[in-house]
Amino acid sequence: MSRASASWFERYQAVRRPLEVAFWVLAIGLQGLLNTTVALVDVREAGLPVPTWHLVLWEASSHLVVLALIPALAAWERRFPLHWDTLRRHLPWHLLGSLLFSVVHVVLMVLLRKAGHALAGETYQFGGWLAQWGYEYLKDVRAYVLIVGTVAAYRFVLLRAQGEARVLDAPEPAASAAAPPPPDPPARPERFLVRKLRREFLIAATDIEWLQAQGNYVGLHVNGHDYLLRSTLTEFLAQLDPARFVRVHRSYVVNLDRIAEIEPLDGGDARLKMRGGSTVPCSRRYRDALTGPA
């Protein structure tokens, strides 16, 4: 990865959250504006006596609820990611997710419409709930697929730009006619191969400052950069040197050699200041790991 590419990605990371929010607000807002315009044209062509503010309220209520539910859909996608190896196992969960999304969307949408009509001294009737919800669900499935698909594609692009690490495969033993010796215990990995965009490079295990659980991945913080490795935090910690790497939080592991300062907090918790300038939370449950025997 070139220095210019790395600099671009690091600058993007600094403003990533505001840009993500702006993207969804713009995308849902434009979709709402388009749907409102189409509805107005259809009503006028049909000669129906529907006030314009009714159509604006109906579309705005629907799209505002969808926008508010996007963080929940993103969290659901992180909990049940769709990879080729998890597709069959996670598809039923996404079917359930689409049902829950539609129910919540319809209920909140109707409540907003009722409130809007009540302020105008009118009554809003949703119609037969079963029939109407079936109609809304067909639309909500499309919205669910588009949103979850966009979130998954975006995560894939970020993963490729951020870099994905993996443990280097051990060399295969030379062939021998003698009986093979008993297998040695698995060696602790000394370095990891990182693929970032179209380049590959190695990072040493001793250069890892801290690790963080991130769904189905472990985030490796190395010299100010973050890389992802597909594993659980517990499984990956078992491969590291216990004299150097200890768990200090349900979601964090630190390299003891990289701790610069331990700042006690109220309630027995602590904040670990690392030599690289970052901070890591330490819960009271794991404080003894910092001072007790390895």
Beta strands, then each sheet from edge to edge (+ up, - down):
strand 1: 164-167
strand 2: 191-196
strand 3: 199-204
strand 4: 208-214
strand 5: 217-222
strand 6: 225-230
strand 7: 245-249
strand 8: 252-255
strand 9: 259-264
strand 10: 270-274
strand 11: 279-282
sheet 1: 3+ 2- 1+ 6+ 5- 4+ 8- 7+
sheet 2: 9+ 10- 11+
end
